[in-house]
Amino acid sequence: MGNRRLLVDLDALAANYGVFVAAAGGRAVAAVVKANGYGAGADAAALRLQHAGCRSFFVATVDEALSLRKALGPDPEIFALEGPEAASADALAGSAITPVLNHPGQRQLWRRKQGLPAAVHVDSGMGRLGFDTDVDIADFDGMPLSLLMTHLACADEPAHPQNAIQLRRFAAVVARFPGIRTSIGNSAGCLTEAARQGDLGRPGIGLFGGNPFIDRPNPCRPVAALQGRVLQVKTLPAGASVGYGASCVLERPASVAVVALGYADGVSRHLSGRGSLFLGGGRRPILGRVSMDMTVVDVTGVDGVKPGDWAECFGAQLPIDEAALDADTMAYTLLTGVGARVPREYGPLNAH
Ligand SMILES: *Cc1c(COP(=O)(O)O)cnc(C)c1O
């Protein structure tokens, strides 16, 4: 049996999709499943979301789009956010992927695919991909446009003035693209004002259980749990050191559990000496440095911890946003940082 796993609760994923559908008030809600479905497994996640009624999917790369098309079949629309390149345009066209056109070069490229639909991305203030806000529908003459989209830089802070500025700029562009479906909100945007202004929501992180907001309670359920088994439990004497660099020297004797989860599995090395893993009914402080395959935690005074027990880095017992805070990061990087060698197992999060 394996010593590590990422448990993924697809029912919780579907329930989270329901949160966004309910907030959308009748408007359509897509799912963003880039980066292997935020680490959870793009195919399994997208199939479950499709079953829950989702008809539109966004991924980042062409490869992600082609692989998703194989998994989902011909029905749903699939958008590739990075858009076409000369080498990938034929493959996109052949798999009925809708590329997101981000700049004039991509528009020129896709124009050669006579009559195939495209989405247009407008940079309304993110300063990342997208056409300038002076983009005009005439530039896309003869090209069926299935979506006009923009992305907000500060949606996770609903009161940030940047949101209103971007929405106003985008509205001016929308006015020049009459009748074209629009898309604005990411997870946070879908749950705030931006939602009521776009036709198609684009949530990602919230579907996978991360909190879309910086300073509001998380409206979404945990979907993924990163767990590793205890490999060894032992007592170390006062003065003993733990881990590389001998950076942790015990002041008193301690019971320690060696857990099969390291930075190669997705335990941030920033947790060295400061974070915790959930084990034996509570949070156990990490001792010393996180290494590639293992993390050592202090289980002094905790009864019954034994080899084979599951410890959790984040999940139903240790909320991912709290684990992320300890590691000076956000849920996005914890989810997408889960190692390729960690098997994804689908089922309830507290399975033992
Ligand atoms: C990643 C991404 C999303 C999803 O954002 P979340 O914050 O994960 O909800 C939406 N739109 C674009 C353009 C993205 O790159």
The ligand as a Tripos MOL2 file, in Angstrom:
@<TRIPOS>MOLECULE
LIG
   15    15     1     0     0
SMALL
NO_CHARGES

@<TRIPOS>ATOM
      1 C1         -7.0590   30.8180  -13.2270 C.3       1 LIG1
      2 C2         -8.0400   31.7120  -13.8680 C.ar      1 LIG1
      3 C3         -9.3700   31.7450  -13.4110 C.ar      1 LIG1
      4 C4         -9.8190   31.0400  -12.1580 C.3       1 LIG1
      5 O1         -9.4220   31.8120  -11.0610 O.3       1 LIG1
      6 P1         -9.7040   31.3890   -9.5420 P.3       1 LIG1
      7 O2         -9.1470   32.5100   -8.7600 O.co2     1 LIG1
      8 O3         -8.9640   30.1140   -9.3250 O.co2     1 LIG1
      9 O4        -11.1610   31.2130   -9.3900 O.co2     1 LIG1
     10 C5        -10.2850   32.5020  -14.1200 C.ar      1 LIG1
     11 N1         -9.9020   33.2000  -15.2320 N.ar      1 LIG1
     12 C6         -8.6320   33.2120  -15.6770 C.ar      1 LIG1
     13 C7         -8.2820   34.0170  -16.8680 C.3       1 LIG1
     14 C8         -7.6580   32.4800  -15.0090 C.ar      1 LIG1
     15 O5         -6.3820   32.5100  -15.4330 O.3       1 LIG1
@<TRIPOS>BOND
     1     1     2 1
     2     2     3 ar
     3     2    14 ar
     4     3     4 1
     5     3    10 ar
     6     4     5 1
     7     5     6 1
     8     6     7 2
     9     6     8 1
    10     6     9 1
    11    10    11 ar
    12    11    12 ar
    13    12    13 1
    14    12    14 ar
    15    14    15 1
@<TRIPOS>SUBSTRUCTURE
     1 LIG1         1 GROUP 0 **** ****
